[in-house]
Amino acid sequence: MQHHGGRALGLYRTELKMSSTARLAQHQVGGEVCVDVDRVTVRISMPLRTIYIVQARQPGTCAYESVLAHERKHQAADDAILAEQIPRLRIEIAVALAELPPRHSVPMQKADDTSARLSELIASVVKRSTSALFAARAARQAQVDNPQEYRRVRAACG
């Protein structure tokens, strides 16, 4: 509420969650093993999406609907950014994974360390790509909250 000087009329709240898992493959040849990426799965979701409007603006009134329309712009911005960014994420992560150093065989006793290092590399690739998503989302949400939009909401009902 500090962002609006305590005068917020509505609030769009969501939780943008991201998780990833990597499945590694190990191919054993004699006393050595080669560890490689089998599959990386990235999950992005918004399990909680809620719009709040101050009680002074009653449902069905123009004042309520004008605030609701503004908060739905935030919701639409999230929908749009996910639709735009998810295809980019797929490609960017796949390219980055393909550019990882080639795997080479290691002694069996080093398989766990090699797997751990590869998992860390995968996590850094995913984090770098998803950080761009979070930054793009923040920028898109900031575009919704602008002086012209606030004037439109205040003037919507005369």
N, C-alpha and C positions, 0 to 999 in steps of 0.2 A: 504493500500500500504506500510505502514511502516514495515509490517512483511517481505516483500521481499526487503527491502532497496530501495523501489521506483522503482524496476526493474521488476514488475509483467508484464507478457505477456498476461495473461488472468485472468478472474475472474468468478467463479460460485457463483451466488447469489440466495438465497432462503429465504423464510419466513416460518419457521416451526411454525404453530399455533396449540394451544391446548385450548380446552374449555371443560367444563363439566357441566352437569345439573343433579340434583338429584330430583327425585319425591318421596315424602313421602306419606305414607298411614296413616290415622288416623281411629282408630276403637273406637267408643264411646260405653261405657257400663255405663248406669246410668249417674252419674255426673263426671265420669272419662273418660279419653281417653288414648289410647295406640298409640304412634307414632312409625312407623317403616319404613324401607327403602323399597320402592316399586321398583324403577328402578334408576340406575345410567347410564348416557350416557356420554361417553368421545369421543370427536371429535378431530382428529389429521389430519391436512392437510398442504399441501405446495402449496398455491394458486399462488405463484409467483416463477418461476424458470427461471432464465436467465443466459446465458453465454455471457460474454464480451471478446473480443480479441482485442489487440492493433491494430490500423489502419495500422501500418507498416507491419503487416502480412495479406496479402490479401487472400480472399477466393479462394479456388482452388489450393493454393500453398502448398507445403510440409510443410513450416514453419507454415502456418495457421493450417493445419490439425494436426500437432504434438501438438500444444497448445490446439486445440479443443479436441483431444483425452484425454489430461490430465484433462481438465475441465469436460469432460463426465465421467471420473473416479470419480470425486466428486459427480456427479449426481447419478451414479450407487451405490456409497457408501450410499447415502441417501435412495435409493430404497431398498437396501439390509438391512439396519438397521431397516427400518420400517417393512419390511417383517419378520424380526427376532424378533423384540421387541413387536409388537402389540399382538401376541398370548401370550407372557409373561405377558404383561400388563393386558390382560383380566383375566388371571388366578390369578395373584398377587392381583389385585383389588378385585376380587370376594372372594378370601380367606380372605383378610383383612377385607372386609365388613362382612363376616360371623363370624369373630372373635370379632366384636364389642360387647360391653357388651349387654346382653339381655335387651330388652325393658320392662318396667313395666308401669303400669297404673299411671297416674298423674291426679290431679284435672283439670277440664276443663280450669280454669284460667291460668294454667301453660303450656298449650299445645303449645303456641307460643314460649315460652322460650325453651321447650324441643325440638321442631322442629328446632330452631336456633342452639342449641348445637349439635344435630344430623347432621345438614347440615355442621357445622364446622368440625366435625369428618370425614365426607365423603370427604370434600375438602382436609383435611390433608392426607387422604389415597391416593387420586388421585394425589396430589402434590408430595408425596414421590415416588410413582411409576413412574410418568412422569419425575421426576428429573433424575431418572436412565436412562431413554430414552435419555434425552438431554446430559447426561454425555457420554453415549455410542456413540452417534452421534459425539460428539466433538472428542472422541478418534479415531473413524473410519476415520473422515475427516483428522485428523493429520497424520494418516498412509499414506494417499495419498500424502501428501506434505513431501517428504523425499529427501535427497540428491541424491539417485540413480534415482529417478523419474525426478528430475530436470536435471540431466546429460543426461537422455534418451531424454528428450524434446530438450535440446540444441544440442545433437548429431544426432538427427533423420534425419536431411537433409544433413548431411555431412559437 
